Amino acid sequence: MTINIEDLLNSIQGSLDRIEYIRAEDIPDIDLYMDQVTTFMESHLRNTTRDPASDKILTKTMINNYAKNDLLPPPLKKKYSKDHVLLLIFIYYYKGILSISDIQELLEPIKSRFFQNGEVYDLSRVYEEVFGLEREQKDVLKADVEEKFRIAQNTFEDAPAEDQGFLKIFSFICMLSFDVYVKRLLIEKMIDGITDRRGADKRKKGKGQEEE
C-alpha cells in the first residue's frame, strides 16, 4: 500500500486552514423562516462536512427534533431569531461528540440566562467569546496534529515494507482517536458536574419552598 506521507500531511493541514466559524455579525438580525435557516446553515457550513456533495447540515426534521428535545426554544410565529441560529450552530458542533441529553444539559444554562435576554451581554457576546478562541487554537491544533503525525511515521519500522505505509497511518489515527476519547471523557465529566450542581440547586430551592 503506497501512501505519499507529505501529501497526506499537507492535505490535513490544508483542511485545518479551511475551518471557519460563522461570526455572529454574519447572522441576519431579522427573524427567519425554517427554510431560510436551513439555507443559511448550508451555505456557511457546507465545507465542514465529510462529503459536501451529499451530507446534510441541517434539515427541518432535525430542527423539530431539537425543539422536541428541549435543545431549542420554540419559534415565534414560525420564525427563528438570531439567537435560535446561534444555538443551532452550537448544536451542530456538539452533536458529533455528545449525546442529545448532554447537549441539553450543557445548553440549558445558556438558554435560561442569555437567550434573548435583552441585555448587552447576550448570547451573541457568549458566542463570539467562545468561537473567537478558534483563531488562536487553530495554530496550536495544527502543531499538535503535525507532531502526532511525525511520531506516527517512526512506528512499525520493523514491519514488512509493504505494510508499513498503512500501519503508520493506522498509528496516526489511533493517536488522534485516543486524543478525542480522552477529551470526550473530560467533557462528559464536566457536564456531569453541571448536572449535579443544577440538581443540587433544584433540591435546595425545593426544600426552601417546602419550609415556607
C-alpha positions as CSV (number, residue, x, y, z in Angstrom):
1,M,0.0,0.0,0.0
2,T,1.7,3.2,-1.2
3,I,0.9,6.4,0.6
4,N,2.6,9.8,-0.1
5,I,3.2,10.9,3.5
6,E,4.0,14.5,2.8
7,D,0.9,14.9,0.5
8,L,-1.3,13.5,3.3
9,L,0.1,15.9,5.9
10,N,-0.3,18.8,3.6
11,S,-3.9,17.8,2.9
12,I,-4.6,17.6,6.6
13,Q,-3.1,21.0,7.3
14,G,-5.0,22.4,4.4
15,S,-8.2,21.1,5.8
16,L,-7.5,22.7,9.1
17,D,-6.8,26.0,7.4
18,R,-10.2,25.9,5.7
19,I,-12.0,25.5,9.0
20,E,-14.0,28.7,9.7
21,Y,-16.8,29.6,12.1
22,I,-19.8,31.7,11.5
23,R,-19.4,35.1,13.0
24,A,-22.4,36.5,15.0
25,E,-22.4,39.5,12.7
26,D,-22.9,37.2,9.7
27,I,-26.2,36.1,11.0
28,P,-29.2,38.2,9.9
29,D,-30.7,40.4,12.6
30,I,-34.2,39.7,11.2
31,D,-36.2,36.6,12.1
32,L,-36.1,33.8,9.6
33,Y,-38.5,31.1,8.5
34,M,-37.2,27.5,8.8
35,D,-36.3,27.2,5.1
36,Q,-34.2,30.4,5.4
37,V,-32.5,29.0,8.5
38,T,-31.5,25.7,6.7
39,T,-30.3,27.6,3.7
40,F,-28.2,29.9,5.8
41,M,-26.6,27.0,7.7
42,E,-26.0,25.0,4.4
43,S,-24.3,28.0,2.8
44,H,-21.9,28.7,5.7
45,L,-21.1,25.2,7.0
46,R,-21.0,23.1,3.8
47,N,-17.2,22.9,3.7
48,T,-17.1,21.4,7.2
49,T,-18.8,18.2,6.1
50,R,-17.0,15.0,5.1
51,D,-18.8,14.8,1.8
52,P,-20.0,18.3,0.8
53,A,-21.9,17.0,-2.2
54,S,-24.3,14.8,-0.1
55,D,-24.0,15.4,3.6
56,K,-26.8,17.3,5.3
57,I,-26.0,20.2,7.6
58,L,-29.5,20.9,9.0
59,T,-32.9,19.7,8.0
60,K,-36.5,20.6,9.1
61,T,-36.7,17.3,10.9
62,M,-33.5,18.0,12.8
63,I,-34.8,21.4,13.9
64,N,-38.1,19.9,15.0
65,N,-36.3,17.2,17.0
66,Y,-34.1,19.7,18.7
67,A,-37.1,21.7,19.8
68,K,-38.9,18.5,20.9
69,N,-35.8,17.5,23.0
70,D,-35.7,21.0,24.6
71,L,-32.4,22.0,23.0
72,L,-34.0,24.8,21.1
73,P,-36.8,27.2,22.3
74,P,-39.9,27.2,20.0
75,P,-40.0,29.7,17.2
76,L,-42.3,32.7,17.4
77,K,-45.0,32.7,14.7
78,K,-42.9,30.1,12.8
79,K,-39.9,32.4,12.7
80,Y,-36.5,31.9,14.2
81,S,-34.4,34.6,15.8
82,K,-30.7,35.2,15.6
83,D,-30.3,33.5,19.0
84,H,-32.0,30.4,17.6
85,V,-29.4,30.3,14.9
86,L,-26.6,30.7,17.4
87,L,-27.9,27.8,19.4
88,L,-28.2,25.7,16.2
89,I,-24.6,26.3,15.5
90,F,-23.6,25.1,19.0
91,I,-25.7,22.0,18.5
92,Y,-24.2,21.4,15.1
93,Y,-20.7,21.2,16.5
94,Y,-21.6,19.3,19.7
95,K,-23.7,16.6,18.1
96,G,-20.7,14.9,16.6
97,I,-19.2,14.1,20.0
98,L,-22.0,14.4,22.6
99,S,-25.4,12.8,23.2
100,I,-28.6,14.8,23.0
101,S,-29.1,14.6,26.7
102,D,-25.5,16.0,27.3
103,I,-26.1,18.8,24.8
104,Q,-29.4,19.6,26.6
105,E,-27.6,19.8,30.0
106,L,-24.8,22.0,28.6
107,L,-27.1,24.5,26.8
108,E,-29.8,24.8,29.4
109,P,-27.9,27.4,31.5
110,I,-27.0,29.3,28.3
111,K,-30.7,29.3,27.2
112,S,-32.1,30.3,30.5
113,R,-29.6,33.1,31.1
114,F,-28.6,34.5,27.7
115,F,-31.3,33.6,25.1
116,Q,-33.0,36.8,24.0
117,N,-32.3,38.4,27.4
118,G,-32.4,42.0,26.1
119,E,-29.1,42.8,27.8
120,V,-25.7,44.0,26.5
121,Y,-24.1,40.7,27.5
122,D,-26.3,38.5,25.4
123,L,-26.0,35.2,23.5
124,S,-24.1,36.9,20.7
125,R,-21.4,38.0,23.2
126,V,-21.1,34.5,24.6
127,Y,-20.9,33.0,21.1
128,E,-18.2,35.4,19.9
129,E,-16.2,34.9,23.1
130,V,-16.2,31.2,22.7
131,F,-15.7,30.9,18.9
132,G,-13.1,33.7,18.9
133,L,-10.8,31.3,20.6
134,E,-10.8,29.3,17.4
135,R,-8.4,31.7,15.8
136,E,-5.6,31.1,18.2
137,Q,-6.4,27.5,18.9
138,K,-6.1,26.6,15.2
139,D,-2.3,27.1,15.1
140,V,-2.0,25.1,18.4
141,L,-4.1,22.3,16.9
142,K,-2.1,22.3,13.6
143,A,1.2,22.0,15.6
144,D,-0.3,19.1,17.7
145,V,-1.5,17.2,14.7
146,E,1.8,17.6,12.9
147,E,3.7,16.4,16.0
148,K,1.4,13.3,16.2
149,F,1.9,12.7,12.5
150,R,5.7,12.8,12.8
151,I,5.6,10.4,15.8
152,A,3.4,8.0,13.9
153,Q,5.9,8.0,11.0
154,N,8.6,6.5,13.3
155,T,6.4,3.5,14.2
156,F,6.4,0.0,12.7
157,E,10.0,0.3,11.4
158,D,10.4,-3.5,11.6
159,A,7.1,-4.3,9.8
160,P,7.1,-5.7,6.3
161,A,7.8,-3.0,3.8
162,E,4.5,-3.5,2.0
163,D,2.6,-3.0,5.3
164,Q,4.5,0.0,6.7
165,G,2.5,2.7,4.9
166,F,-0.9,1.6,6.2
167,L,0.4,0.8,9.7
168,K,1.9,4.2,10.1
169,I,-1.4,5.8,9.1
170,F,-3.2,3.4,11.5
171,S,-0.9,4.5,14.2
172,F,-1.6,8.2,13.5
173,I,-5.4,7.5,13.5
174,C,-5.1,5.7,16.8
175,M,-3.2,8.7,18.4
176,L,-5.9,11.1,17.2
177,S,-8.6,8.8,18.3
178,F,-7.2,8.5,21.8
179,D,-6.9,12.3,22.0
180,V,-10.6,12.6,21.1
181,Y,-11.6,9.8,23.5
182,V,-9.8,11.5,26.5
183,K,-11.2,14.9,25.7
184,R,-14.7,13.5,25.4
185,L,-14.3,11.9,28.8
186,L,-13.3,15.2,30.2
187,I,-16.3,17.0,28.6
188,E,-18.7,14.4,29.9
189,K,-17.2,14.7,33.4
190,M,-17.7,18.4,33.4
191,I,-21.3,18.1,32.1
192,D,-22.0,15.6,34.9
193,G,-20.7,18.3,37.3
194,I,-23.1,20.8,35.8
195,T,-25.9,18.3,36.0
196,D,-25.1,17.5,39.7
197,R,-24.9,21.2,40.5
198,R,-28.2,22.0,38.8
199,G,-29.8,19.1,40.6
200,A,-28.5,20.3,44.0
201,D,-29.7,23.8,43.3
202,K,-33.2,22.5,42.4
203,R,-33.3,20.3,45.6
204,K,-32.2,23.3,47.7
205,K,-34.8,25.5,46.1
206,G,-37.5,22.9,46.5
207,K,-36.6,22.4,50.2
208,G,-36.8,26.2,50.8
209,Q,-40.2,26.3,49.2
210,E,-41.5,23.5,51.4
211,E,-40.3,25.2,54.5
212,E,-42.1,28.3,53.6
